[in-house]
Amino acid sequence: MTALILLAPLALGMGLLGLVLFLWTLRSGQYDDLDGAASRILFDDSERPKK
């Protein structure tokens, strides 16, 4: 029973921390261009423009 007193708030705190981190990444715009990252691997960027 004493383990529940420790583990229940710890689990709730970790869940809240995960939610806060998810909302922070959502506001910072990391999920704005999901299709761009998927199509970027298809193009070869190794060609450099000649000066």
Secondary structure, DSSP 8 states (H G I E B T S, - for coil): -HHHHHHHHHHHHHHHHHHHHHHHHHHTTTTS-HHHHHHHTTS--------
